[in-house]
């Protein structure tokens, strides 16, 4: 699995930093979703509504964790997406080439948030590929994955 990166979320920020009424209206319509990491799982809603959404990351575990957040291609069914996640390996051919990563040490909330315009029907993967030591298995091996589906 390749770590995907994006700058797309940063493109929305200048509009929200403005004092214009439109920017204030847009900023107030942002939904917030908190992704909580434990050892070795995520606590996150399985279904979220469409619209502009800010994701924050809280680590309540005893090990450092990350959340790789990326979109599956529309051709990937929910069943196939779950199978890829359970296997701990999502092929690049199944995922959008962009995505985001948030990292938090134990007991820490990441300072950054990821802003995504969610669209009905999309599916997003959450994965932690950290290891507790170089010779230890990835956290995905322990089931630290989740599937998020966007519905109305």
C-alpha positions in Angstrom: 0.0 0.0 0.0 1.4 3.4 -1.0 0.8 6.3 1.4 -1.2 8.8 -0.5 -0.9 12.5 0.0 -3.0 15.5 -1.1 -3.0 19.2 -0.9 -6.7 19.5 -1.9 -7.9 20.2 1.7 -5.5 23.2 1.8 -7.2 24.7 -1.2 -10.4 25.2 0.8 -8.8 27.0 3.7 -8.4 30.5 2.2 -12.2 30.8 1.7 -12.8 30.0 5.3 -10.2 32.5 6.6 -12.1 35.4 4.9 -14.6 37.6 6.7 -17.1 37.4 3.8 -20.6 36.2 4.5 -20.2 33.4 2.0 -17.1 32.2 3.8 -18.8 32.3 7.2 -21.8 30.5 5.9 -19.6 27.8 4.3 -17.5 27.4 7.5 -20.6 27.0 9.6 -21.9 24.2 7.3 -18.8 22.0 7.9 -19.6 18.7 9.7 -17.0 17.4 12.1 -16.1 13.7 12.5 -13.7 12.5 15.2 -11.7 9.4 14.4 -10.5 7.8 17.7 -7.6 5.4 17.7 -7.2 2.7 20.3 -4.8 -0.3 20.3 -5.6 -1.6 17.6 -8.9 -0.2 16.2 -10.7 2.9 15.1 -13.8 4.3 16.6 -15.6 6.1 13.8 -19.1 6.1 12.4 -19.5 3.6 9.6 -21.8 5.9 7.7 -21.6 9.7 7.4 -23.7 12.2 5.4 -22.5 14.0 2.3 -21.2 17.5 2.5 -18.0 19.3 3.6 -16.6 17.4 6.5 -13.6 18.0 8.7 -11.9 14.9 10.2 -9.9 15.1 13.4 -7.8 12.3 14.9 -7.5 11.4 18.6 -5.2 8.7 19.8 -6.4 7.1 23.0 -4.1 4.1 22.6 -0.7 3.4 24.2 1.2 3.4 20.9 1.7 6.0 18.2 -1.0 5.6 15.4 -1.8 7.1 12.1 -4.9 7.3 10.0 -4.5 7.0 6.3 -7.7 8.3 4.9 -8.4 7.7 1.2 -11.3 7.2 -1.2 -12.0 3.9 -3.0 -12.7 4.2 -6.7 -16.5 4.1 -7.6 -16.0 0.7 -9.2 -15.0 -0.9 -5.9 -18.0 -2.4 -4.0 -18.4 -2.2 -0.3 -17.8 -5.9 -0.1 -14.6 -5.7 -2.0 -13.5 -2.6 0.0 -14.0 -4.5 3.2 -12.1 -7.5 1.9 -9.1 -5.3 0.9 -9.1 -3.7 4.4 -9.4 -7.0 6.2 -6.4 -8.3 4.1 -4.5 -5.2 5.1 -3.6 -4.4 1.6 -5.5 -2.1 -0.7 -4.1 -2.2 -4.3 -3.4 1.1 -5.9 -5.8 0.1 -8.7 -8.7 0.2 -6.2 -8.1 3.6 -4.7 -8.0 7.2 -5.7 -4.4 8.3 -6.0 -4.8 11.1 -3.4 -5.5 10.9 0.3 -4.4 12.3 3.6 -2.6 11.1 6.7 -3.0 12.2 10.3 -0.6 11.1 13.0 -0.9 11.2 16.8 1.2 9.9 19.7 -0.5 8.2 22.7 -3.0 10.5 24.5 -2.7 13.2 21.8 -5.1 14.8 19.4 -3.6 15.8 16.1 -3.4 19.5 15.6 -4.4 19.3 12.0 -7.7 18.3 10.5 -8.5 16.9 7.0 -11.3 18.7 5.1 -13.1 16.6 2.5 -16.2 17.4 0.3 -17.9 14.0 0.8 -20.2 12.9 -2.0 -23.0 10.4 -1.6 -22.0 6.9 -2.6 -18.3 7.3 -1.9 -16.4 4.9 0.3 -13.3 5.8 2.3 -10.6 3.6 3.8 -9.0 4.2 7.2 -5.7 2.4 7.8 -2.8 2.4 10.3 0.3 1.0 8.8 2.6 1.9 11.8 4.6 -0.8 13.5 5.4 -0.9 17.3 9.0 -1.8 16.3 10.8 -2.4 13.0 10.4 -6.2 13.2 6.8 -6.1 14.4 3.8 -6.4 12.1 1.8 -3.4 10.8 -1.2 -2.3 12.9 -3.4 -3.3 9.9 -2.4 -6.9 10.7 -4.2 -6.5 14.1 -7.3 -5.1 12.3 -6.7 -1.4 12.6 -8.8 -0.6 9.6 -12.2 0.9 9.0 -14.6 1.5 6.1 -16.6 4.8 6.0 -19.5 5.1 3.6 -21.1 8.3 2.5 -24.9 8.2 2.4 -27.6 11.0 2.5 
